């Protein structure tokens, strides 16, 4: 799979970062401090900052990569090491499906955020969704040592978690355009969403 990983790193990842930075830049409220949980190499946050110089990012990750695009603090993967209401926005970009229970980090995000939570993640929806998502996960993350529990949720599971934590969906989008044609036919479909969640403080 090394050649597939090379293609992903050289072509797919840069496009993903660019497209997601456009989506997140439209969702995040003005003049916000943003905590990017599971920020990886920090390149996504760095691109959002370039598009939105009114925003200020800090990163959080269990694996520290060399030369990240933003300042990154290590954490244990479940407890956010900041006081309540420390940031305006908490952001997750393809992070929650790497956890055994996404509600754990969502609850922590609701504690730490003052204004909203923004999420990009996967939807278990349609034929061959699980196998397609597993393939994408392996290609994009295995070489970095990222945990791969393949914990993909259906739409109703996401909604139940949001309701449990009193998080209201303010915006929800599934047409993200992450992949060029013809790869989008297989890998875009209805497998992705981005959302802004309001808080009940």
N, CA and C atoms as an extended XYZ file, in Angstrom:
603
Properties=species:S:1:pos:R:3:atomname:S:1:resname:S:1:resid:I:1 pbc="F F F"
N         0.823       -1.211        0.000 N   UNK     1
C         0.000        0.000        0.000 CA  UNK     1
C         0.856        1.260        0.000 C   UNK     1
N         2.178        1.124       -0.099 N   UNK     2
C         3.054        2.290       -0.025 CA  UNK     2
C         2.794        3.258       -1.173 C   UNK     2
N         2.531        2.729       -2.390 N   UNK     3
C         2.272        3.625       -3.527 CA  UNK     3
C         0.955        4.359       -3.360 C   UNK     3
N        -0.036        3.701       -2.748 N   UNK     4
C        -1.314        4.357       -2.486 CA  UNK     4
C        -1.113        5.477       -1.470 C   UNK     4
N        -0.319        5.198       -0.421 N   UNK     5
C        -0.031        6.221        0.584 CA  UNK     5
C         0.719        7.394       -0.027 C   UNK     5
N         1.605        7.111       -0.978 N   UNK     6
C         2.350        8.184       -1.638 CA  UNK     6
C         1.413        9.090       -2.432 C   UNK     6
N         0.475        8.474       -3.150 N   UNK     7
C        -0.510        9.262       -3.900 CA  UNK     7
C        -1.356       10.095       -2.946 C   UNK     7
N        -1.769        9.460       -1.836 N   UNK     8
C        -2.574       10.182       -0.854 CA  UNK     8
C        -1.811       11.372       -0.305 C   UNK     8
N        -0.557       11.154        0.093 N   UNK     9
C         0.221       12.233        0.681 CA  UNK     9
C         0.539       13.342       -0.292 C   UNK     9
N         0.730       12.981       -1.586 N   UNK    10
C         1.108       13.980       -2.566 CA  UNK    10
C        -0.046       14.705       -3.220 C   UNK    10
N        -1.209       14.036       -3.325 N   UNK    11
C        -2.336       14.612       -4.061 CA  UNK    11
C        -3.594       14.791       -3.212 C   UNK    11
N        -3.999       13.725       -2.530 N   UNK    12
C        -5.277       13.749       -1.817 CA  UNK    12
C        -5.214       14.646       -0.591 C   UNK    12
N        -4.166       14.483        0.230 N   UNK    13
C        -4.084       15.251        1.477 CA  UNK    13
C        -4.054       16.757        1.240 C   UNK    13
N        -3.236       17.271        0.311 N   UNK    14
C        -3.246       18.729        0.093 CA  UNK    14
C        -4.613       19.260       -0.337 C   UNK    14
N        -5.317       18.516       -1.214 N   UNK    15
C        -6.649       18.961       -1.627 CA  UNK    15
C        -7.614       18.924       -0.446 C   UNK    15
N        -7.549       17.852        0.353 N   UNK    16
C        -8.417       17.743        1.519 CA  UNK    16
C        -8.219       18.927        2.449 C   UNK    16
N        -6.957       19.280        2.724 N   UNK    17
C        -6.667       20.408        3.615 CA  UNK    17
C        -7.236       21.700        3.038 C   UNK    17
N        -7.051       21.917        1.738 N   UNK    18
C        -7.541       23.144        1.108 CA  UNK    18
C        -9.070       23.229        1.170 C   UNK    18
N        -9.747       22.131        0.796 N   UNK    19
C       -11.207       22.147        0.759 CA  UNK    19
C       -11.790       22.273        2.158 C   UNK    19
N       -11.234       21.510        3.107 N   UNK    20
C       -11.748       21.600        4.482 CA  UNK    20
C       -11.484       22.969        5.090 C   UNK    20
N       -10.358       23.581        4.749 N   UNK    21
C       -10.089       24.919        5.286 CA  UNK    21
C       -11.148       25.911        4.802 C   UNK    21
N       -11.627       25.743        3.572 N   UNK    22
C       -12.694       26.608        3.060 CA  UNK    22
C       -13.985       26.394        3.839 C   UNK    22
N       -14.333       25.126        4.090 N   UNK    23
C       -15.564       24.835        4.835 CA  UNK    23
C       -15.490       25.361        6.267 C   UNK    23
N       -14.399       25.054        6.961 N   UNK    24
C       -14.281       25.501        8.351 CA  UNK    24
C       -14.218       27.024        8.443 C   UNK    24
N       -13.566       27.659        7.488 N   UNK    25
C       -13.468       29.121        7.510 CA  UNK    25
C       -14.847       29.769        7.426 C   UNK    25
N       -15.789       29.102        6.763 N   UNK    26
C       -17.150       29.636        6.686 CA  UNK    26
C       -17.956       29.364        7.956 C   UNK    26
N       -17.598       28.314        8.710 N   UNK    27
C       -18.386       27.937        9.885 CA  UNK    27
C       -17.970       28.662       11.163 C   UNK    27
N       -16.691       28.946       11.321 N   UNK    28
C       -16.181       29.453       12.602 CA  UNK    28
C       -16.540       30.926       12.763 C   UNK    28
N       -17.133       31.295       13.902 N   UNK    29
C       -17.534       32.689       14.121 CA  UNK    29
C       -16.338       33.645       14.132 C   UNK    29
N       -16.581       34.920       13.848 N   UNK    30
C       -15.495       35.908       13.808 CA  UNK    30
C       -14.780       36.063       15.146 C   UNK    30
N       -13.508       36.441       15.044 N   UNK    31
C       -12.695       36.801       16.206 CA  UNK    31
C       -12.687       35.702       17.264 C   UNK    31
N       -12.533       34.466       16.830 N   UNK    32
C       -12.599       33.336       17.760 CA  UNK    32
C       -11.217       32.766       18.068 C   UNK    32
N       -11.062       32.328       19.312 N   UNK    33
C        -9.951       31.440       19.658 CA  UNK    33
C       -10.436       30.014       19.441 C   UNK    33
N        -9.610       29.186       18.781 N   UNK    34
C       -10.049       27.854       18.363 CA  UNK    34
C        -9.071       26.804       18.866 C   UNK    34
N        -9.609       25.772       19.506 N   UNK    35
C        -8.818       24.617       19.902 CA  UNK    35
C        -9.081       23.497       18.906 C   UNK    35
N        -8.045       23.109       18.163 N   UNK    36
C        -8.150       22.035       17.176 CA  UNK    36
C        -7.728       20.728       17.842 C   UNK    36
N        -8.712       19.920       18.220 N   UNK    37
C        -8.459       18.669       18.934 CA  UNK    37
C        -8.154       17.570       17.926 C   UNK    37
N        -6.997       16.908       18.103 N   UNK    38
C        -6.555       15.914       17.131 CA  UNK    38
C        -6.044       16.584       15.873 C   UNK    38
N        -5.238       17.617       16.052 N   UNK    39
C        -4.843       18.502       14.950 CA  UNK    39
C        -3.844       17.881       13.991 C   UNK    39
N        -3.206       16.748       14.351 N   UNK    40
C        -2.231       16.131       13.454 CA  UNK    40
C        -1.059       17.047       13.192 C   UNK    40
N        -0.777       17.278       11.909 N   UNK    41
C         0.364       18.128       11.564 CA  UNK    41
C         0.048       19.619       11.646 C   UNK    41
N        -1.192       19.964       11.964 N   UNK    42
C        -1.571       21.365       12.137 CA  UNK    42
C        -1.742       22.142       10.850 C   UNK    42
N        -1.617       21.476        9.703 N   UNK    43
C        -1.693       22.189        8.436 CA  UNK    43
C        -3.098       22.702        8.133 C   UNK    43
N        -4.119       21.959        8.540 N   UNK    44
C        -5.484       22.418        8.317 CA  UNK    44
C        -5.739       23.716        9.083 C   UNK    44
N        -5.395       23.732       10.363 N   UNK    45
C        -5.588       24.943       11.159 CA  UNK    45
C        -4.778       26.108       10.605 C   UNK    45
N        -3.558       25.837       10.170 N   UNK    46
C        -2.708       26.887        9.619 CA  UNK    46
C        -3.337       27.489        8.360 C   UNK    46
N        -3.927       26.654        7.511 N   UNK    47
C        -4.576       27.186        6.309 CA  UNK    47
C        -5.828       27.981        6.651 C   UNK    47
N        -6.569       27.528        7.661 N   UNK    48
C        -7.746       28.298        8.074 CA  UNK    48
C        -7.305       29.663        8.592 C   UNK    48
N        -6.233       29.702        9.373 N   UNK    49
C        -5.711       30.979        9.879 CA  UNK    49
C        -5.311       31.908        8.737 C   UNK    49
N        -4.737       31.356        7.677 N   UNK    50
C        -4.363       32.204        6.536 CA  UNK    50
C        -5.598       32.784        5.850 C   UNK    50
N        -6.673       31.995        5.799 N   UNK    51
C        -7.916       32.494        5.211 CA  UNK    51
C        -8.644       33.456        6.152 C   UNK    51
N        -8.492       33.196        7.435 N   UNK    52
C        -9.210       33.966        8.458 CA  UNK    52
C        -8.217       34.480        9.501 C   UNK    52
N        -7.505       35.565        9.219 N   UNK    53
C        -6.513       36.072       10.181 CA  UNK    53
C        -7.119       36.577       11.488 C   UNK    53
N        -8.452       36.660       11.557 N   UNK    54
C        -9.103       37.040       12.814 CA  UNK    54
C        -9.155       35.881       13.807 C   UNK    54
N        -8.806       34.673       13.369 N   UNK    55
C        -8.863       33.496       14.234 CA  UNK    55
C        -7.482       33.173       14.792 C   UNK    55
N        -7.477       32.581       15.996 N   UNK    56
C        -6.223       32.162       16.622 CA  UNK    56
C        -6.362       30.719       17.077 C   UNK    56
N        -5.470       29.844       16.583 N   UNK    57
C        -5.565       28.413       16.834 CA  UNK    57
C        -4.516       27.923       17.829 C   UNK    57
N        -4.930       26.933       18.607 N   UNK    58
C        -4.018       26.065       19.346 CA  UNK    58
C        -4.416       24.628       19.040 C   UNK    58
N        -3.430       23.729       19.053 N   UNK    59
C        -3.696       22.341       18.733 CA  UNK    59
C        -3.555       21.426       19.932 C   UNK    59
N        -4.186       20.263       19.805 N   UNK    60
C        -4.141       19.232       20.842 CA  UNK    60
C        -4.067       17.891       20.126 C   UNK    60
N        -3.125       17.021       20.550 N   UNK    61
C        -3.048       15.709       19.910 CA  UNK    61
C        -2.344       14.723       20.828 C   UNK    61
N        -2.660       13.435       20.626 N   UNK    62
C        -1.997       12.383       21.397 CA  UNK    62
C        -0.642       12.034       20.792 C   UNK    62
N        -0.468       12.342       19.501 N   UNK    63
C         0.788       12.089       18.802 CA  UNK    63
C         1.353       13.411       18.312 C   UNK    63
N         2.543       13.767       18.779 N   UNK    64
C         3.149       15.024       18.366 CA  UNK    64
C         4.007       14.795       17.131 C   UNK    64
N         3.689       15.497       16.061 N   UNK    65
C         4.435       15.376       14.815 CA  UNK    65
C         5.478       16.490       14.714 C   UNK    65
N         6.539       16.252       13.961 N   UNK    66
C         7.570       17.281       13.831 CA  UNK    66
C         7.070       18.485       13.036 C   UNK    66
N         7.476       19.671       13.470 N   UNK    67
C         7.193       20.916       12.748 CA  UNK    67
C         5.707       21.124       12.443 C   UNK    67
N         4.848       21.085       13.463 N   UNK    68
C         3.424       21.299       13.206 CA  UNK    68
C         3.150       22.739       12.766 C   UNK    68
N         2.035       22.918       12.075 N   UNK    69
C         1.686       24.234       11.561 CA  UNK    69
C         1.177       25.204       12.602 C   UNK    69
N         0.813       24.700       13.785 N   UNK    70
C         0.335       25.532       14.896 CA  UNK    70
C         0.949       24.992       16.191 C   UNK    70
N         0.926       25.774       17.285 N   UNK    71
C         1.384       25.233       18.572 CA  UNK    71
C         0.497       24.071       19.013 C   UNK    71
N         1.108       22.972       19.457 N   UNK    72
C         0.370       21.764       19.818 CA  UNK    72
C         0.726       21.332       21.235 C   UNK    72
N        -0.296       21.013       22.017 N   UNK    73
C        -0.144       20.492       23.370 CA  UNK    73
C        -0.506       19.010       23.367 C   UNK    73
N         0.286       18.148       23.999 N   UNK    74
C        -0.086       16.729       24.066 CA  UNK    74
C        -1.222       16.509       25.060 C   UNK    74
N        -2.041       15.465       24.814 N   UNK    75
C        -3.075       15.098       25.784 CA  UNK    75
C        -3.340       13.613       25.689 C   UNK    75
N        -4.174       13.105       26.613 N   UNK    76
C        -4.368       11.660       26.751 CA  UNK    76
C        -5.445       11.094       25.824 C   UNK    76
N        -6.060       11.933       25.013 N   UNK    77
C        -7.076       11.461       24.082 CA  UNK    77
C        -8.493       11.479       24.610 C   UNK    77
N        -8.672       11.798       25.886 N   UNK    78
C       -10.028       11.810       26.436 CA  UNK    78
C       -10.334       13.053       27.271 C   UNK    78
N        -9.359       13.577       27.998 N   UNK    79
C        -9.574       14.757       28.846 CA  UNK    79
C        -8.835       15.950       28.251 C   UNK    79
N        -9.561       16.988       27.892 N   UNK    80
C        -8.944       18.196       27.347 CA  UNK    80
C        -8.294       18.967       28.496 C   UNK    80
N        -6.977       19.202       28.433 N   UNK    81
C        -6.252       19.766       29.579 CA  UNK    81
C        -6.326       21.290       29.661 C   UNK    81
N        -7.540       21.822       29.561 N   UNK    82
C        -7.766       23.256       29.686 CA  UNK    82
C        -9.005       23.477       30.541 C   UNK    82
N        -9.051       24.631       31.174 N   UNK    83
C       -10.180       24.961       32.048 CA  UNK    83
C       -11.465       25.129       31.238 C   UNK    83
N       -12.585       25.042       31.915 N   UNK    84
C       -13.876       25.248       31.270 CA  UNK    84
C       -13.939       26.640       30.639 C   UNK    84
N       -14.587       26.715       29.486 N   UNK    85
C       -14.794       27.973       28.749 CA  UNK    85
C       -13.478       28.657       28.389 C   UNK    85
N       -12.459       27.863       28.045 N   UNK    86
C       -11.137       28.406       27.719 CA  UNK    86
C       -11.035       28.904       26.279 C   UNK    86
N       -11.859       28.371       25.367 N   UNK    87
C       -11.782       28.718       23.950 CA  UNK    87
C       -13.172       29.075       23.443 C   UNK    87
N       -13.206       29.927       22.424 N   UNK    88
C       -14.499       30.232       21.809 CA  UNK    88
C       -15.053       29.021       21.073 C   UNK    88
N       -14.175       28.323       20.376 N   UNK    89
C       -14.599       27.221       19.500 CA  UNK    89
C       -13.691       26.008       19.723 C   UNK    89
N       -14.289       24.824       19.731 N   UNK    90
C       -13.520       23.579       19.694 CA  UNK    90
C       -13.808       22.915       18.350 C   UNK    90
N       -12.747       22.467       17.690 N   UNK    91
C       -12.849       21.907       16.342 CA  UNK    91
C       -12.346       20.466       16.324 C   UNK    91
N       -13.083       19.602       15.608 N   UNK    92
C       -12.671       18.222       15.358 CA  UNK    92
C       -12.704       17.982       13.852 C   UNK    92
N       -11.584       17.594       13.262 N   UNK    93
C       -11.554       17.272       11.840 CA  UNK    93
C       -11.145       15.807       11.675 C   UNK    93
N       -12.115       14.948       11.424 N   UNK    94
C       -11.890       13.510       11.263 CA  UNK    94
C       -11.134       12.924       12.448 C   UNK    94
N       -11.643       13.220       13.639 N   UNK    95
C       -11.007       12.789       14.887 CA  UNK    95
C       -11.903       11.847       15.681 C   UNK    95
N       -13.176       12.159       15.779 N   UNK    96
C       -14.046       11.462       16.723 CA  UNK    96
C       -14.221        9.982       16.382 C   UNK    96
N       -14.147        9.615       15.106 N   UNK    97
C       -14.274        8.192       14.763 CA  UNK    97
C       -13.020        7.398       15.130 C   UNK    97
N       -11.969        8.079       15.562 N   UNK    98
C       -10.765        7.391       16.044 CA  UNK    98
C       -10.825        7.099       17.543 C   UNK    98
N       -11.932        7.454       18.191 N   UNK    99
C       -12.076        7.230       19.627 CA  UNK    99
C       -13.048        6.088       19.897 C   UNK    99
N       -12.911        5.406       21.050 N   UNK   100
C       -13.863        4.338       21.381 CA  UNK   100
C       -15.282        4.856       21.558 C   UNK   100
N       -15.427        6.089       22.088 N   UNK   101
C       -16.743        6.680       22.318 CA  UNK   101
C       -16.655        8.184       22.054 C   UNK   101
N       -17.139        8.664       20.911 N   UNK   102
C       -17.056       10.081       20.581 CA  UNK   102
C       -17.718       11.006       21.597 C   UNK   102
N       -18.693       10.502       22.358 N   UNK   103
C       -19.366       11.374       23.322 CA  UNK   103
C       -18.417       11.855       24.421 C   UNK   103
N       -17.352       11.099       24.689 N   UNK   104
C       -16.400       11.508       25.727 CA  UNK   104
C       -15.746       12.830       25.340 C   UNK   104
N       -15.205       12.907       24.130 N   UNK   105
C       -14.566       14.150       23.695 CA  UNK   105
C       -15.585       15.238       23.378 C   UNK   105
N       -16.752       14.872       22.903 N   UNK   106
C       -17.792       15.877       22.679 CA  UNK   106
C       -18.203       16.545       23.982 C   UNK   106
N       -18.321       15.762       25.047 N   UNK   107
C       -18.651       16.328       26.356 CA  UNK   107
C       -17.559       17.277       26.832 C   UNK   107
N       -16.294       16.877       26.634 N   UNK   108
C       -15.178       17.744       26.991 CA  UNK   108
C       -15.190       19.030       26.154 C   UNK   108
N       -15.496       18.903       24.876 N   UNK   109
C       -15.569       20.083       24.017 CA  UNK   109
C       -16.656       21.039       24.487 C   UNK   109
N       -17.816       20.496       24.876 N   UNK   110
C       -18.903       21.339       25.377 CA  UNK   110
C       -18.508       22.050       26.666 C   UNK   110
N       -17.643       21.432       27.443 N   UNK   111
C       -17.149       22.071       28.674 CA  UNK   111
C       -16.183       23.212       28.369 C   UNK   111
N       -15.328       23.022       27.388 N   UNK   112
C       -14.234       23.960       27.123 CA  UNK   112
C       -14.655       25.113       26.217 C   UNK   112
N       -15.634       24.895       25.338 N   UNK   113
C       -16.018       25.902       24.349 CA  UNK   113
C       -16.984       26.932       24.912 C   UNK   113
N       -16.816       28.180       24.465 N   UNK   114
C       -17.730       29.254       24.862 CA  UNK   114
C       -18.818       29.495       23.819 C   UNK   114
N       -18.504       29.279       22.543 N   UNK   115
C       -19.432       29.684       21.484 CA  UNK   115
C       -20.016       28.516       20.691 C   UNK   115
N       -19.178       27.601       20.233 N   UNK   116
C       -19.707       26.497       19.434 CA  UNK   116
C       -18.648       25.411       19.273 C   UNK   116
N       -19.076       24.289       18.713 N   UNK   117
C       -18.208       23.181       18.337 CA  UNK   117
C       -18.379       22.975       16.839 C   UNK   117
N       -17.273       22.805       16.120 N   UNK   118
C       -17.350       22.510       14.688 CA  UNK   118
C       -16.710       21.141       14.443 C   UNK   118
N       -17.377       20.336       13.634 N   UNK   119
C       -16.969       18.940       13.431 CA  UNK   119
C       -16.981       18.608       11.950 C   UNK   119
N       -15.926       17.927       11.493 N   UNK   120
C       -15.980       17.200       10.228 CA  UNK   120
C       -15.740       15.743       10.586 C   UNK   120
N       -16.637       14.864       10.138 N   UNK   121
C       -16.441       13.444       10.395 CA  UNK   121
C       -17.173       12.635        9.336 C   UNK   121
N       -17.286       11.329        9.591 N   UNK   122
C       -17.849       10.409        8.602 CA  UNK   122
C       -19.275       10.006        8.956 C   UNK   122
N       -19.986        9.550        7.935 N   UNK   123
C       -21.315        8.979        8.086 CA  UNK   123
C       -21.303        7.548        7.562 C   UNK   123
N       -21.821        6.642        8.364 N   UNK   124
C       -21.989        5.260        7.925 CA  UNK   124
C       -23.318        5.192        7.178 C   UNK   124
N       -23.235        5.396        5.854 N   UNK   125
C       -24.456        5.570        5.068 CA  UNK   125
C       -24.240        5.031        3.665 C   UNK   125
N       -25.098        4.117        3.255 N   UNK   126
C       -25.039        3.604        1.896 CA  UNK   126
C       -24.261        2.305        1.782 C   UNK   126
N       -24.375        1.692        0.606 N   UNK   127
C       -23.719        0.409        0.346 CA  UNK   127
C       -22.208        0.545        0.412 C   UNK   127
N       -21.574       -0.431        1.032 N   UNK   128
C       -20.111       -0.506        1.149 CA  UNK   128
C       -19.499        0.665        1.910 C   UNK   128
N       -20.300        1.366        2.695 N   UNK   129
C       -19.776        2.522        3.424 CA  UNK   129
C       -18.665        2.124        4.390 C   UNK   129
N       -18.885        1.072        5.176 N   UNK   130
C       -17.898        0.676        6.186 CA  UNK   130
C       -16.575        0.288        5.552 C   UNK   130
N       -16.607       -0.511        4.487 N   UNK   131
C       -15.358       -0.946        3.863 CA  UNK   131
C       -14.638        0.222        3.192 C   UNK   131
N       -15.375        1.142        2.598 N   UNK   132
C       -14.758        2.312        1.969 CA  UNK   132
C       -14.094        3.200        3.015 C   UNK   132
N       -14.780        3.425        4.127 N   UNK   133
C       -14.223        4.261        5.187 CA  UNK   133
C       -12.996        3.612        5.820 C   UNK   133
N       -13.037        2.306        5.999 N   UNK   134
C       -11.866        1.610        6.538 CA  UNK   134
C       -10.656        1.773        5.625 C   UNK   134
N       -10.871        1.645        4.324 N   UNK   135
C        -9.786        1.816        3.372 CA  UNK   135
C        -9.203        3.222        3.461 C   UNK   135
N       -10.074        4.236        3.470 N   UNK   136
C        -9.601        5.621        3.553 CA  UNK   136
C        -8.827        5.857        4.842 C   UNK   136
N        -9.321        5.296        5.942 N   UNK   137
C        -8.663        5.455        7.236 CA  UNK   137
C        -7.261        4.838        7.227 C   UNK   137
N        -7.151        3.634        6.703 N   UNK   138
C        -5.846        2.967        6.661 CA  UNK   138
C        -4.845        3.762        5.824 C   UNK   138
N        -5.282        4.195        4.657 N   UNK   139
C        -4.383        4.918        3.760 CA  UNK   139
C        -3.938        6.239        4.372 C   UNK   139
N        -4.882        6.953        4.987 N   UNK   140
C        -4.566        8.281        5.493 CA  UNK   140
C        -3.870        8.315        6.831 C   UNK   140
N        -4.032        7.256        7.649 N   UNK   141
C        -3.598        7.370        9.040 CA  UNK   141
C        -2.653        6.294        9.556 C   UNK   141
N        -2.653        5.116        8.952 N   UNK   142
C        -1.868        4.018        9.522 CA  UNK   142
C        -0.387        4.357        9.620 C   UNK   142
N         0.160        5.014        8.594 N   UNK   143
C         1.588        5.312        8.597 CA  UNK   143
C         1.986        6.322        9.667 C   UNK   143
N         0.997        7.050       10.197 N   UNK   144
C         1.267        8.025       11.257 CA  UNK   144
C         1.086        7.440       12.652 C   UNK   144
N         0.684        6.175       12.743 N   UNK   145
C         0.484        5.546       14.043 CA  UNK   145
C        -0.810        5.925       14.728 C   UNK   145
N        -1.777        6.453       13.962 N   UNK   146
C        -3.069        6.857       14.526 CA  UNK   146
C        -3.906        5.619       14.838 C   UNK   146
N        -4.587        5.640       15.983 N   UNK   147
C        -5.473        4.530       16.353 CA  UNK   147
C        -6.596        4.386       15.331 C   UNK   147
N        -6.920        3.145       14.973 N   UNK   148
C        -7.934        2.878       13.952 CA  UNK   148
C        -9.007        1.931       14.483 C   UNK   148
N        -9.897        2.438       15.351 N   UNK   149
C       -10.986        1.572       15.843 CA  UNK   149
C       -12.136        1.435       14.850 C   UNK   149
N       -12.104        2.227       13.760 N   UNK   150
C       -13.143        2.175       12.727 CA  UNK   150
C       -14.539        2.380       13.337 C   UNK   150
N       -14.653        3.380       14.164 N   UNK   151
C       -15.894        3.622       14.897 CA  UNK   151
C       -16.750        4.647       14.146 C   UNK   151
N       -17.350        4.206       13.044 N   UNK   152
C       -18.148        5.098       12.213 CA  UNK   152
C       -19.607        5.049       12.658 C   UNK   152
N       -20.250        6.210       12.702 N   UNK   153
C       -21.624        6.309       13.179 CA  UNK   153
C       -22.589        6.653       12.050 C   UNK   153
N       -23.808        6.137       12.190 N   UNK   154
C       -24.906        6.545       11.325 CA  UNK   154
C       -25.388        7.950       11.744 C   UNK   154
N       -26.183        8.550       10.884 N   UNK   155
C       -26.723        9.878       11.176 CA  UNK   155
C       -27.497        9.884       12.487 C   UNK   155
N       -28.334        8.864       12.716 N   UNK   156
C       -29.140        8.850       13.933 CA  UNK   156
C       -28.286        8.708       15.197 C   UNK   156
N       -27.121        8.054       15.087 N   UNK   157
C       -26.226        7.953       16.241 CA  UNK   157
C       -25.597        9.297       16.575 C   UNK   157
N       -25.191       10.048       15.543 N   UNK   158
C       -24.680       11.395       15.785 CA  UNK   158
C       -25.753       12.262       16.437 C   UNK   158
N       -26.983       12.214       15.922 N   UNK   159
C       -28.052       13.052       16.463 CA  UNK   159
C       -28.363       12.686       17.917 C   UNK   159
N       -28.332       11.388       18.222 N   UNK   160
C       -28.594       10.956       19.595 CA  UNK   160
C       -27.521       11.478       20.539 C   UNK   160
N       -26.255       11.437       20.108 N   UNK   161
C       -25.167       11.951       20.938 CA  UNK   161
C       -25.309       13.454       21.145 C   UNK   161
N       -25.635       14.189       20.086 N   UNK   162
C       -25.811       15.637       20.219 CA  UNK   162
C       -26.962       15.952       21.172 C   UNK   162
N       -28.065       15.235       21.039 N   UNK   163
C       -29.207       15.458       21.925 CA  UNK   163
C       -28.847       15.145       23.375 C   UNK   163
N       -28.121       14.062       23.595 N   UNK   164
C       -27.710       13.684       24.940 CA  UNK   164
C       -26.878       14.780       25.597 C   UNK   164
N       -26.040       15.437       24.816 N   UNK   165
C       -25.145       16.466       25.347 CA  UNK   165
C       -25.717       17.871       25.213 C   UNK   165
N       -26.982       17.959       24.760 N   UNK   166
C       -27.659       19.251       24.598 CA  UNK   166
C       -26.904       20.157       23.629 C   UNK   166
N       -26.466       19.567       22.517 N   UNK   167
C       -25.811       20.301       21.445 CA  UNK   167
C       -26.790       20.410       20.278 C   UNK   167
N       -27.029       21.615       19.829 N   UNK   168
C       -27.989       21.840       18.745 CA  UNK   168
C       -27.251       22.026       17.431 C   UNK   168
N       -27.705       21.331       16.401 N   UNK   169
C       -27.091       21.464       15.076 CA  UNK   169
C       -27.546       22.778       14.457 C   UNK   169
N       -26.609       23.688       14.299 N   UNK   170
C       -26.890       24.983       13.683 CA  UNK   170
C       -26.682       24.930       12.174 C   UNK   170
N       -25.640       24.197       11.740 N   UNK   171
C       -25.385       23.991       10.311 CA  UNK   171
C       -24.942       22.547       10.106 C   UNK   171
N       -25.350       21.976        8.971 N   UNK   172
C       -24.990       20.597        8.632 CA  UNK   172
C       -24.861       20.505        7.115 C   UNK   172
N       -23.701       20.046        6.644 N   UNK   173
C       -23.471       19.937        5.206 CA  UNK   173
C       -22.827       18.578        4.901 C   UNK   173
N       -23.294       17.946        3.813 N   UNK   174
C       -22.743       16.655        3.414 CA  UNK   174
C       -22.064       16.687        2.049 C   UNK   174
N       -22.271       17.695        1.259 N   UNK   175
C       -21.647       17.811       -0.062 CA  UNK   175
C       -20.368       18.631        0.096 C   UNK   175
N       -19.249       17.965        0.376 N   UNK   176
C       -18.026       18.678        0.728 CA  UNK   176
C       -17.042       18.802       -0.434 C   UNK   176
N       -17.120       17.942       -1.418 N   UNK   177
C       -16.229       18.036       -2.563 CA  UNK   177
C       -14.767       17.804       -2.241 C   UNK   177
N       -14.506       16.803       -1.419 N   UNK   178
C       -13.136       16.548       -0.974 CA  UNK   178
C       -12.263       15.923       -2.055 C   UNK   178
N       -12.862       15.210       -3.005 N   UNK   179
C       -12.096       14.451       -3.990 CA  UNK   179
C       -12.432       14.904       -5.406 C   UNK   179
N       -11.461       14.883       -6.305 N   UNK   180
C       -11.734       15.219       -7.705 CA  UNK   180
C       -12.395       14.043       -8.410 C   UNK   180
N       -13.024       14.308       -9.544 N   UNK   181
C       -13.570       13.234      -10.379 CA  UNK   181
C       -12.398       12.450      -10.984 C   UNK   181
N       -12.459       11.122      -11.042 N   UNK   182
C       -13.597       10.253      -10.705 CA  UNK   182
C       -13.556        9.708       -9.283 C   UNK   182
N       -12.515       10.062       -8.490 N   UNK   183
C       -12.411        9.520       -7.131 CA  UNK   183
C       -13.609        9.905       -6.267 C   UNK   183
N       -14.231       11.036       -6.565 N   UNK   184
C       -15.372       11.473       -5.755 CA  UNK   184
C       -16.542       10.505       -5.833 C   UNK   184
N       -16.665        9.779       -6.944 N   UNK   185
C       -17.769        8.820       -7.101 CA  UNK   185
C       -17.698        7.743       -6.024 C   UNK   185
N       -16.487        7.334       -5.671 N   UNK   186
C       -16.315        6.284       -4.670 CA  UNK   186
C       -16.143        6.840       -3.267 C   UNK   186
N       -15.373        7.927       -3.137 N   UNK   187
C       -14.941        8.355       -1.804 CA  UNK   187
C       -15.714        9.536       -1.221 C   UNK   187
N       -16.433       10.308       -2.038 N   UNK   188
C       -17.259       11.386       -1.485 CA  UNK   188
C       -18.622       10.826       -1.083 C   UNK   188
N       -19.441       10.514       -2.090 N   UNK   189
C       -20.778        9.955       -1.863 CA  UNK   189
C       -21.463       10.670       -0.704 C   UNK   189
N       -21.990        9.910        0.255 N   UNK   190
C       -22.620       10.497        1.447 CA  UNK   190
C       -21.858       10.079        2.692 C   UNK   190
N       -20.543       10.008        2.589 N   UNK   191
C       -19.715        9.468        3.670 CA  UNK   191
C       -19.151       10.537        4.600 C   UNK   191
N       -19.395       11.809        4.292 N   UNK   192
C       -18.771       12.882        5.053 CA  UNK   192
C       -19.810       13.927        5.457 C   UNK   192
N       -19.551       14.577        6.579 N   UNK   193
C       -20.364       15.742        6.955 CA  UNK   193
C       -19.484       16.749        7.683 C   UNK   193
N       -19.929       17.984        7.653 N   UNK   194
C       -19.338       19.032        8.488 CA  UNK   194
C       -20.487       19.751        9.166 C   UNK   194
N       -20.306       20.091       10.443 N   UNK   195
C       -21.423       20.656       11.212 CA  UNK   195
C       -20.918       21.694       12.206 C   UNK   195
N       -21.803       22.637       12.492 N   UNK   196
C       -21.593       23.592       13.586 CA  UNK   196
C       -22.634       23.320       14.646 C   UNK   196
N       -22.207       23.140       15.881 N   UNK   197
C       -23.101       22.824       16.993 CA  UNK   197
C       -23.098       23.962       17.992 C   UNK   197
N       -24.289       24.421       18.360 N   UNK   198
C       -24.403       25.461       19.380 CA  UNK   198
C       -24.462       24.818       20.752 C   UNK   198
N       -24.091       25.601       21.766 N   UNK   199
C       -23.945       25.078       23.132 CA  UNK   199
C       -25.080       25.547       24.021 C   UNK   199
N       -25.447       24.708       24.973 N   UNK   200
C       -26.382       25.099       26.033 CA  UNK   200
C       -25.580       25.277       27.309 C   UNK   200
N       -25.127       26.498       27.561 N   UNK   201
C       -24.283       26.739       28.740 CA  UNK   201
C       -25.154       26.969       29.974 C   UNK   201
